[in-house]
Amino acid sequence: MHSSHIVIVEDNRLLQEALADHLREQGFSVHALSDGKGLDALLLEQPVDLLILDLNLPHDDGGSIAVRVRKTHADLAIVILSARLPVQPELALMQSVDLLMPKPVLPQELTAAAHRLCALAQNRRR
């Protein structure tokens, strides 16, 4: 079985590196971005199982990215991280994401969610 591919879009460099390092230690292949600009190209270049998005990004918010990506990548699993949970997300966002997680996220909770959602994405492709 190939290792699952995860993309993290997080503008806080320290948090981005901590999340990426942790998930790599758990055996995932991880690509980290600081904004959504390179995401579309990356999604066309390689298969991605899980997209982890910060809700509050400087140029584009994670919610609008999730809604946009879901339209072209229906099999992809999407997690939104937010320090502002609980929120009352709009319906479009709720239909686009698989999981909302509060920040700070506990490493073991992120790992468990990543395993579960990568498997879900791979099953969606079959």
KEKE-3310 file (N, C-alpha, C; in steps of 0.2 Angstrom, whole numbers, plus 5000, padded with zeros to 4 digits):
npx = (5004:5003:5010:4999:4994:4995:4990:4994:4987:4992:4995:5003:5019:5026:5016:5012:5024:5025:5014:5016:5028:5024:5015:5022:5031:5022:5021:5015:5015:5018:5014:5017:5009:5008:4998:4983:4987:4996:4989:4979:4987:4995:4986:4983:4994:4998:4991:4980:4976:4971:4966:4971:4965:4968:4956:4956:4965:4977:4974:4964:4951:4950:4937:4931:4941:4939:4926:4928:4938:4931:4922:4929:4937:4930:4932:4942:4947:4943:4948:4945:4954:4952:4953:4942:4932:4918:4909:4896:4895:4892:4881:4886:4899:4899:4894:4905:4916:4924:4927:4928:4940:4946:4958:4971:4976:4976:4990:4988:4974:4974:4981:4974:4962:4967:4972:4959:4952:4960:4959:4945:4945:4952:4944:4933:4938:4938)
npy = (4994:5011:5026:5037:5053:5069:5086:5101:5117:5130:5146:5149:5147:5140:5132:5125:5118:5110:5102:5096:5089:5080:5072:5066:5059:5049:5042:5047:5055:5071:5087:5104:5120:5138:5146:5146:5147:5138:5127:5121:5118:5108:5099:5094:5088:5077:5063:5066:5062:5068:5084:5097:5111:5128:5138:5152:5161:5172:5177:5170:5161:5146:5140:5144:5139:5125:5123:5126:5116:5104:5104:5099:5089:5077:5065:5068:5069:5082:5092:5105:5116:5126:5140:5146:5138:5132:5135:5141:5135:5139:5131:5127:5125:5115:5105:5102:5099:5086:5085:5096:5103:5108:5121:5123:5108:5091:5081:5066:5065:5071:5062:5051:5055:5058:5045:5039:5047:5047:5034:5034:5043:5035:5024:5031:5033:5020)
npz = (5000:4996:5004:5012:5005:5010:5011:5018:5022:5029:5037:5047:5051:5060:5066:5054:5051:5062:5062:5049:5052:5062:5056:5046:5053:5057:5046:5034:5018:5016:5010:5012:5012:5012:5008:4998:4985:4977:4977:4968:4957:4963:4966:4954:4949:4958:4966:4980:4996:5008:5013:5023:5030:5036:5043:5043:5033:5025:5012:5006:5012:5022:5021:5009:5000:5002:4998:4984:4980:4983:4972:4961:4965:4971:4978:4988:5005:5017:5030:5041:5051:5065:5076:5081:5084:5093:5078:5068:5054:5037:5026:5013:5016:5026:5018:5011:5018:5028:5041:5055:5065:5081:5085:5097:5089:5095:5094:5093:5090:5078:5071:5071:5065:5052:5048:5047:5038:5026:5023:5020:5009:4999:4998:4992:4979:4973)
capx = (5000:5007:5008:4994:4996:4991:4992:4992:4987:4992:4999:5007:5024:5028:5011:5013:5030:5024:5009:5019:5033:5021:5011:5028:5033:5017:5021:5011:5018:5015:5016:5014:5008:5006:4991:4980:4989:4999:4985:4976:4992:4997:4981:4983:5001:4998:4985:4980:4970:4968:4968:4970:4965:4967:4950:4958:4971:4977:4972:4959:4949:4950:4931:4930:4945:4936:4920:4930:4941:4926:4918:4933:4940:4925:4935:4947:4945:4945:4948:4946:4956:4950:4954:4936:4927:4913:4907:4890:4897:4887:4879:4891:4905:4897:4894:4912:4921:4923:4928:4930:4944:4948:4965:4976:4974:4980:4993:4985:4968:4975:4984:4968:4958:4971:4971:4952:4950:4964:4956:4939:4947:4955:4938:4929:4941:4937)
capy = (5000:5017:5030:5042:5059:5074:5093:5106:5124:5134:5151:5150:5143:5135:5126:5121:5113:5105:5097:5092:5084:5075:5067:5063:5054:5044:5038:5050:5059:5078:5093:5110:5126:5143:5148:5141:5148:5133:5121:5119:5115:5102:5093:5091:5085:5071:5061:5068:5059:5072:5091:5100:5118:5132:5142:5159:5162:5179:5179:5166:5157:5139:5138:5145:5134:5118:5123:5126:5110:5099:5103:5096:5083:5074:5059:5070:5071:5088:5094:5112:5118:5133:5142:5149:5133:5130:5140:5139:5135:5139:5125:5125:5123:5109:5100:5102:5096:5079:5086:5102:5101:5115:5123:5118:5101:5086:5076:5060:5066:5073:5056:5046:5058:5057:5038:5037:5051:5045:5028:5036:5045:5030:5020:5035:5032:5014)
capz = (5000:4996:5010:5011:5004:5014:5010:5024:5020:5035:5036:5053:5049:5066:5066:5048:5052:5068:5059:5044:5055:5066:5051:5042:5058:5057:5040:5029:5014:5017:5007:5016:5009:5017:5006:4993:4978:4973:4979:4962:4953:4966:4966:4947:4948:4961:4970:4987:5000:5013:5013:5030:5029:5041:5041:5042:5029:5023:5005:5004:5018:5021:5019:5001:4996:5003:4993:4977:4979:4983:4966:4956:4968:4976:4983:4993:5012:5019:5037:5043:5057:5067:5083:5082:5085:5088:5074:5064:5047:5032:5023:5008:5020:5029:5013:5007:5023:5031:5048:5058:5071:5084:5086:5095:5088:5099:5089:5093:5087:5071:5068:5071:5060:5046:5046:5045:5032:5021:5021:5017:5002:4995:4996:4987:4973:4971)
cpx = (5004:5005:5003:4997:4992:4994:4989:4993:4986:4997:5004:5013:5026:5023:5011:5018:5028:5019:5012:5024:5030:5018:5016:5030:5028:5016:5017:5016:5015:5018:5013:5014:5006:5000:4989:4982:4991:4995:4982:4981:4994:4992:4980:4989:5001:4992:4986:4974:4967:4971:4966:4971:4964:4960:4952:4965:4971:4974:4965:4957:4948:4943:4929:4935:4942:4930:4922:4933:4936:4923:4922:4937:4935:4927:4939:4944:4947:4943:4949:4948:4954:4951:4947:4930:4924:4910:4900:4892:4892:4886:4884:4897:4904:4897:4900:4917:4919:4923:4930:4934:4946:4956:4966:4973:4979:4983:4990:4978:4969:4977:4978:4963:4961:4971:4964:4950:4954:4961:4949:4940:4948:4949:4933:4931:4939:4930)
cpy = (5006:5021:5035:5049:5064:5081:5097:5113:5128:5139:5152:5145:5138:5130:5122:5116:5108:5100:5093:5087:5079:5070:5063:5057:5048:5040:5041:5054:5066:5083:5099:5116:5132:5147:5144:5142:5142:5126:5117:5115:5108:5097:5090:5087:5078:5070:5063:5065:5064:5079:5094:5107:5122:5137:5149:5159:5169:5181:5176:5162:5150:5136:5138:5140:5127:5118:5122:5119:5104:5098:5099:5090:5080:5069:5062:5071:5078:5090:5102:5113:5125:5134:5145:5144:5133:5136:5137:5140:5136:5132:5122:5122:5116:5103:5098:5099:5090:5080:5093:5100:5108:5115:5125:5111:5096:5082:5070:5060:5068:5066:5051:5049:5057:5050:5037:5041:5049:5038:5029:5038:5040:5025:5024:5034:5025:5013)
cpz = (5000:5002:5007:5010:5007:5012:5015:5021:5026:5035:5042:5052:5054:5066:5060:5049:5057:5065:5054:5047:5058:5061:5047:5047:5059:5051:5034:5025:5014:5013:5010:5012:5014:5015:5001:4986:4974:4974:4973:4958:4956:4966:4959:4946:4952:4965:4977:4990:5005:5013:5020:5029:5035:5039:5040:5039:5026:5017:5003:5010:5017:5019:5011:4997:4997:4998:4986:4976:4978:4976:4961:4959:4974:4980:4988:4999:5014:5026:5037:5050:5059:5074:5085:5083:5092:5085:5071:5057:5043:5029:5018:5011:5023:5024:5010:5012:5026:5039:5050:5065:5074:5085:5093:5094:5092:5093:5088:5089:5080:5067:5066:5065:5053:5043:5043:5039:5026:5018:5017:5009:4997:4993:4992:4980:4969:4967)
residu = (MET:HIS:SER:SER:HIS:ILE:VAL:ILE:VAL:GLU:ASP:ASN:ARG:LEU:LEU:GLN:GLU:ALA:LEU:ALA:ASP:HIS:LEU:ARG:GLU:GLN:GLY:PHE:SER:VAL:HIS:ALA:LEU:SER:ASP:GLY:LYS:GLY:LEU:ASP:ALA:LEU:LEU:LEU:GLU:GLN:PRO:VAL:ASP:LEU:LEU:ILE:LEU:ASP:LEU:ASN:LEU:PRO:HIS:ASP:ASP:GLY:GLY:SER:ILE:ALA:VAL:ARG:VAL:ARG:LYS:THR:HIS:ALA:ASP:LEU:ALA:ILE:VAL:ILE:LEU:SER:ALA:ARG:LEU:PRO:VAL:GLN:PRO:GLU:LEU:ALA:LEU:MET:GLN:SER:VAL:ASP:LEU:LEU:MET:PRO:LYS:PRO:VAL:LEU:PRO:GLN:GLU:LEU:THR:ALA:ALA:ALA:HIS:ARG:LEU:CYS:ALA:LEU:ALA:GLN:ASN:ARG:ARG:ARG)
# end
